[in-house]
């Protein structure tokens, strides 16, 4: 990401969630919700990719 993109991301996080910690909380909930998906809703690899992306984003913003 370049500096402009980082600034836009930070502004979005602040405007939408108030702080990175609050967004991290919702990302953590999203990961937890994935455990309750019904069978065959998505391919296993799709779910794993989503979890990886969410956990990565959570680590960055914490």
C-alpha positions as CSV (number, residue, x, y, z in Angstrom):
1,X,0.0,0.0,0.0
2,X,1.2,3.5,-0.7
3,X,0.8,6.4,1.7
4,X,-2.4,7.7,0.1
5,X,-4.0,4.2,0.4
6,X,-2.9,3.9,4.0
7,X,-4.4,7.4,4.8
8,X,-7.6,6.4,3.1
9,X,-7.8,3.1,5.0
10,X,-7.1,4.9,8.3
11,X,-9.8,7.4,7.6
12,X,-12.3,4.7,6.7
13,X,-11.5,2.8,9.9
14,X,-11.9,5.9,12.0
15,X,-15.0,7.1,10.2
16,X,-16.7,3.7,10.2
17,X,-15.6,2.1,13.4
18,X,-14.1,4.8,15.5
19,X,-10.8,3.0,16.1
20,X,-8.8,0.1,14.8
21,X,-9.5,-1.9,18.0
22,X,-13.2,-1.8,17.3
23,X,-12.7,-3.0,13.7
24,X,-10.4,-5.7,15.0
25,X,-13.2,-6.8,17.4
26,X,-15.6,-7.2,14.4
27,X,-13.0,-9.0,12.4
28,X,-12.6,-11.4,15.2
29,X,-16.3,-12.0,15.4
30,X,-16.4,-12.6,11.6
31,X,-13.8,-15.3,12.0
32,X,-15.8,-16.9,14.8
33,X,-19.0,-16.8,12.7
34,X,-17.2,-18.8,9.9
35,X,-17.2,-21.7,12.3
36,X,-21.0,-21.9,12.1
37,X,-21.4,-22.1,8.4
38,X,-23.5,-24.8,7.0
39,X,-21.8,-27.6,5.1
40,X,-21.4,-27.0,1.4
41,X,-22.1,-23.3,1.6
42,X,-18.6,-22.5,0.3
43,X,-15.6,-24.4,-0.9
44,X,-13.2,-25.2,2.0
45,X,-10.4,-23.2,0.2
46,X,-12.7,-20.1,-0.1
47,X,-13.4,-20.2,3.6
48,X,-9.7,-20.7,4.5
49,X,-8.8,-17.7,2.2
50,X,-11.3,-15.5,4.0
51,X,-10.1,-16.5,7.4
52,X,-6.5,-15.8,6.4
53,X,-7.4,-12.4,5.0
54,X,-9.4,-11.5,8.1
55,X,-6.8,-12.6,10.6
56,X,-4.1,-10.8,8.6
57,X,-6.1,-7.6,8.6
58,X,-6.8,-8.0,12.3
59,X,-3.1,-8.3,13.1
60,X,-2.2,-5.2,11.0
61,X,-4.7,-3.0,12.7
62,X,-4.1,-4.1,16.3
